[in-house]
Amino acid sequence: MSALYEQSGVIVRPAASTDRYGNKKPDYGDTADRIPIDQINVQPAGGSSEDTDDKQIAVSRYLLVSAPGTMPDLRATDRLEVDGMTLEVTGKVGRWPVPAGVRHIEAQLKEVT
């Protein structure tokens, strides 16, 4: 394995729950599935922004790339815990095919603090 893909983390897959109005919503708490993921590289991408109008928040963006030859089961509704951060997947997860199958995945992530 390349030194570039030595990070690991945990995919947090939400369970379905229902609010008091009967609406379905994702639950990332104790009932969520926790799936180990390794051979990934998560790097800052696109900088960060701050919103200080109503409350102090910072949004930082990251890019996840899996090692060549791997295809982790990461979904647009998942979160990723890596390096002490909890990151949300933003948008669809890119799956990069090659003639022999899927070569790797890429995903845009964000952290809101």
ZAVOLUM-590778 format. One record per residue (C-alpha): residue number from 0; residue in one letter; x, y, z. Coordinates in steps of 0.2 Angstrom, whole numbers, plus 2048, in hexadecimal, padded with zeros to 3 digits. Example, Ala and Ser with C-alpha at 12.3 -4.5 7.8 and 13.67 -1.06 7.14 Angstrom:
  num  residu    X    Y    Z
    0       A  83E  7EA  827
    1       S  844  7FB  824
***
This chain:
  num  residu    X    Y    Z
    0       M  800  800  800
    1       S  806  811  7FC
    2       A  80B  81D  80A
    3       L  7FE  829  803
    4       Y  7EF  81E  808
    5       E  7F4  81A  81A
    6       Q  7E5  822  823
    7       S  7D6  819  82A
    8       G  7C6  81E  832
    9       V  7B4  819  835
   10       I  7A5  81B  82A
   11       V  796  820  834
   12       R  786  819  82A
   13       P  776  821  831
   14       A  768  817  837
   15       A  756  81C  832
   16       S  74C  825  840
   17       T  73C  82E  840
   18       D  739  83F  848
   19       R  72A  844  852
   20       Y  721  849  842
   21       G  723  839  839
   22       N  731  83F  82E
   23       K  740  833  82B
   24       K  751  83A  82F
   25       P  762  832  830
   26       D  769  82E  842
   27       Y  77C  82F  844
   28       G  77B  82A  856
   29       D  77C  81A  85F
   30       T  772  810  853
   31       A  77D  815  844
   32       D  788  807  83C
   33       R  79A  80A  83E
   34       I  7A5  803  830
   35       P  7B8  803  830
   36       I  7C0  80A  821
   37       D  7D3  80A  81C
   38       Q  7DF  80E  80E
   39       I  7D8  81F  80C
   40       N  7DF  831  80A
   41       V  7D6  840  811
   42       Q  7DD  851  80D
   43       P  7D7  863  80E
   44       A  7CF  869  7FE
   45       G  7C7  879  7FA
   46       G  7CC  882  80A
   47       S  7BF  887  817
   48       S  7B2  895  81A
   49       E  7AB  89D  82A
   50       D  79A  8A4  82E
   51       T  799  8B0  83C
   52       D  788  8B8  839
   53       D  77D  8AD  845
   54       K  78A  8A2  84D
   55       Q  79D  89E  84B
   56       I  79E  88F  83F
   57       A  7AC  88A  834
   58       V  7AA  87E  825
   59       S  7BA  875  81F
   60       R  7BA  86A  80F
   61       Y  7C4  85A  80C
   62       L  7C6  84D  7FE
   63       L  7C7  83A  802
   64       V  7CF  82F  7F5
   65       S  7D0  81C  7F8
   66       A  7E0  812  7F3
   67       P  7E0  80B  7E1
   68       G  7D8  7FB  7E0
   69       T  7CC  7FE  7EF
   70       M  7BA  803  7EF
   71       P  7B3  807  801
   72       D  7A1  807  803
   73       L  79F  81A  806
   74       R  78E  822  803
   75       A  788  833  801
   76       T  77E  832  811
   77       D  78D  82C  81C
   78       R  799  835  827
   79       L  7AB  831  829
   80       E  7B5  832  83A
   81       V  7C7  834  836
   82       D  7D6  83C  83F
   83       G  7CB  843  84D
   84       M  7BE  84B  841
   85       T  7AD  847  83C
   86       L  7AA  84B  82A
   87       E  79A  84A  81F
   88       V  79A  844  80E
   89       T  794  852  802
   90       G  78C  84C  7F2
   91       K  78E  83B  7E9
   92       V  79D  830  7EB
   93       G  7A8  82F  7DB
   94       R  7AC  81D  7D6
   95       W  7BA  81C  7C9
   96       P  7B8  80D  7BD
   97       V  7C6  805  7B4
   98       P  7C3  7F6  7A8
   99       A  7C7  7E9  7B5
  100       G  7BA  7F1  7C2
  101       V  7BA  800  7CD
  102       R  7CB  807  7D1
  103       H  7C8  813  7DF
  104       I  7BB  820  7E7
  105       E  7BC  832  7EA
  106       A  7B0  83C  7F5
  107       Q  7AE  84E  7FA
  108       L  7AD  851  80D
  109       K  7A9  85F  819
  110       E  7AC  863  82B
  111       V  7A1  86F  834
  112       T  7A7  876  845
***
